[in-house]
Amino acid sequence: MNTTDTTGTTAESTTAESTTGTTAESTTGSTAETTTGTTAENAPAANTTAPQRSGAAAALLRRTLRGHASGVTVITVPGPAGFTASSFTSVSLEPALVSFCLDAEISAAPAVLRAEHFAVHLLGARHTGLARTFARWSPDRFAAPGWTSHRLGPPLFPSAAGWLVAGVTLRQRIGDHWLIVGELADAAPPAASSPDRHDASATTPLIHHNGAFASAAPLPPE
């Protein structure tokens, strides 16, 4: 978590097709099986229909935000269900709150909106395959071994660079996305959760920039 400025991390990160950072089916356009009628107790009563994304403003925003680099995470919920997202960010330290944005049209949306807890996996460069698996539509994202269930329910990939589990405190429909806020319940910071903590590909963060996955490296000290 960013302890310097918890609200300064950007929730409006971009991907190839989604201005709020959902890198799941929104990057491939596969939304056929998705339903958007799932509601939440604190969702606004009005404006429940997602706006069209073909407008000039949406296109301009997508082009502009392609220049913004953002961290890549995989978010999972009981079901199991999950998706790749670059919209994850910290919200508050007291209480310890985090958030992400969810494209209302992806197939994982109903499960995410039903979930009381979610897990966020922080990824390193070596986890590009995992990010790609959850960024495209597939009925068997969890078919491969390597994940387990947290005591609170969400699937966990212990090999991730780091992870946290949070309990949902807010579900708010905003435009064509949902804003999900959760309070920290458990976490394994990167140094504790990576079995290959000395492996540069495990500790170098995976980012999304200009419509593609990339890796971030520290700059030399001044």
C-alpha atoms as one frame of an Amber mdcrd trajectory, in Angstrom:
protein
   0.000   0.000   0.000   1.149   3.485  -0.743   1.825   4.971   2.671   2.895
   8.307   1.279  -0.328   9.203  -0.476  -3.016   6.563  -0.271  -5.435   8.441
  -2.492  -2.900   9.427  -5.118  -2.615   6.015  -6.749  -4.660   6.005  -9.911
  -7.908   4.056 -10.014  -8.594   5.168 -13.591  -5.818   3.138 -15.197  -6.102
   2.096 -18.807  -5.972  -1.019 -20.917  -6.458  -1.684 -24.595 -10.237  -1.345
 -24.399 -11.164  -0.306 -20.875 -10.515   3.114 -19.415 -10.872   1.910 -15.846
  -8.387  -0.878 -16.023 -10.426  -4.066 -16.284  -8.230  -6.204 -18.483 -10.504
  -9.205 -18.640 -12.813  -9.850 -21.615 -12.909  -6.115 -22.225  -9.563  -6.502
 -24.009 -10.935  -9.063 -26.411 -14.483  -7.876 -26.747 -15.988 -11.192 -25.622
 -18.979 -10.233 -23.490 -21.694 -12.450 -24.943 -22.406 -14.518 -21.839 -22.371
 -11.629 -19.402 -25.442 -10.346 -17.612 -25.586  -6.837 -16.205 -28.744  -7.175
 -14.137 -26.941  -8.104 -10.906 -27.663  -5.494  -8.282 -26.095  -4.605  -4.967
 -27.627  -3.125  -1.871 -25.934   0.248  -2.242 -26.120   0.522  -6.018 -27.826
   3.666  -7.351 -31.401   3.130  -8.486 -30.967   5.201 -11.641 -28.619   4.929
 -14.597 -28.328   1.135 -14.472 -27.796   0.812 -18.219 -24.191   1.038 -19.379
 -23.615   3.931 -21.796 -22.381   3.321 -25.299 -18.588   3.250 -25.588 -18.377
   4.364 -29.203 -18.542   8.090 -28.501 -15.782  10.513 -29.299 -15.099  11.192
 -25.616 -14.624   7.484 -24.849 -12.252   7.064 -27.791 -10.273  10.131 -26.738
 -10.020   8.894 -23.155  -8.805   5.464 -24.270  -6.139   6.981 -26.523  -4.982
   9.352 -23.811  -4.783   6.743 -21.065  -2.788   4.336 -23.215   0.153   6.492
 -22.177  -0.489   5.824 -18.479   1.398   2.877 -16.986  -0.445   0.978 -14.259
   0.220  -2.061 -12.118  -1.344  -5.384 -13.127  -3.290  -7.535 -10.688  -5.487
 -10.623 -10.830  -8.646 -10.304  -8.736 -10.492 -13.455  -7.655 -13.750 -14.205
  -5.845 -15.541 -17.377  -4.724 -17.094 -19.297  -7.583 -14.344 -19.466  -8.539
 -14.182 -16.419 -10.788 -11.614 -13.767 -11.558 -10.197 -11.275 -14.008  -7.066
  -9.239 -14.700  -7.254  -5.595 -13.637  -5.029  -2.550 -13.624  -7.468  -0.374
 -11.667  -6.534  -1.671  -8.202  -5.522   1.069  -5.762  -5.372   1.961  -2.090
  -8.098   4.233  -0.725  -7.393   4.744   2.981  -5.011   3.639   5.732  -7.438
   4.229   8.627  -9.452   2.153   7.997  -7.362   0.064   5.610  -9.398   0.272
   2.392  -8.621  -0.712  -1.205 -10.643  -0.517  -4.400 -10.877  -1.628  -8.011
 -13.149  -1.007 -10.978 -15.137  -3.788 -12.641 -16.431  -3.723 -16.215 -20.139
  -4.517 -15.872 -20.105  -6.613 -19.053 -17.412  -9.195 -18.295 -18.456 -12.726
 -17.396 -16.945 -12.481 -13.892 -19.126  -9.488 -12.978 -22.081 -11.396 -11.444
 -19.775 -13.440  -9.193 -17.806 -10.361  -8.155 -21.003  -8.486  -7.277 -22.224
 -11.407  -5.155 -18.925 -11.853  -3.307 -18.458 -10.719   0.278 -14.655 -11.020
  -0.003 -12.160 -10.720  -2.842  -8.473 -11.455  -3.279  -6.017  -9.228  -5.130
  -2.820 -10.769  -6.488   0.150  -8.466  -7.102   2.088  -9.706 -10.104   5.723
  -9.681 -11.134   7.139  -9.967 -14.635   7.246 -13.759 -14.303   3.439 -13.831
 -13.886   2.619 -12.563 -17.379   1.083 -15.927 -18.250  -1.307 -15.713 -15.291
  -2.261 -12.167 -16.243  -2.963 -13.213 -19.827  -5.042 -16.205 -18.722  -7.362
 -14.003 -16.680  -7.384 -11.209 -19.277  -9.183 -13.282 -21.908 -12.459 -15.135
 -21.749 -12.020 -18.772 -20.828 -14.293 -21.222 -19.002 -11.302 -22.976 -17.408
  -9.188 -20.198 -15.921  -8.863 -22.264 -12.758  -8.228 -25.600 -14.501  -4.471
 -25.464 -13.935  -3.068 -26.366 -10.499  -1.372 -23.806  -8.301  -4.274 -22.160
  -6.498  -5.980 -22.799  -3.194  -8.908 -21.288  -1.288  -8.420 -18.666   1.412
 -10.294 -19.266   4.672 -12.617 -16.378   3.712 -13.447 -17.960   0.378 -11.560
 -16.278  -2.495  -9.166 -18.392  -4.596  -5.498 -17.683  -3.910  -2.425 -18.099
  -6.108   0.371 -18.370  -3.516   3.047 -17.936  -6.187   1.966 -14.324  -6.799
   4.442 -11.637  -5.799   2.019 -10.654  -3.046  -1.672 -10.858  -2.231  -4.376
  -9.453  -0.015  -7.936 -10.380   0.889 -10.546  -7.742   1.648 -14.183  -7.687
   2.730 -16.523  -5.692   0.507 -17.752  -2.415   2.028 -19.103  -0.664  -1.079
 -20.487  -1.588  -4.499 -21.270   1.488  -6.586 -22.319   1.536 -10.242 -20.506
   4.353 -12.056 -21.080   4.613 -15.801 -20.305   1.285 -17.475 -18.283   0.015
 -14.489 -18.732  -0.877 -10.836 -16.522   0.614  -8.126 -15.763  -2.027  -5.489
 -14.241  -0.989  -2.150 -13.044  -3.455   0.478 -11.479  -3.409   3.938  -8.264
  -5.379   4.427  -8.773  -8.733   6.146  -5.508 -10.557   5.411  -2.371 -10.042
   3.333   0.995 -11.454   2.356   3.347  -8.639   1.315   5.650  -9.384  -1.618
   8.744 -10.201   0.464   6.777 -12.783   2.437   4.709 -14.372  -0.329   7.218
 -14.867  -3.146   9.128 -18.157  -2.919  11.631 -16.721  -5.408  12.086 -13.344
  -3.785  15.648 -13.090  -5.136  14.481 -13.757  -8.682  14.366 -10.417 -10.532
  11.441 -11.576 -12.676   9.470 -12.300  -9.504  10.166  -8.975  -7.809  10.027
  -6.707 -10.888   6.428  -5.444 -11.087   4.263  -6.309 -14.062   2.632  -3.227
 -15.572   0.270  -2.410 -18.432   1.224   0.376 -20.831   0.205   1.360 -24.350
  -2.053  -1.670 -24.714   0.541  -4.272 -23.706   2.120  -5.883 -20.672   5.540
  -4.571 -19.664   7.849  -4.618 -16.656   8.940  -1.796 -14.397  12.519  -1.357
 -13.237  13.916   1.085 -10.640  15.902   4.044 -11.875  19.489   4.502 -10.680
  19.788   6.804  -7.645  20.632  10.420  -8.317
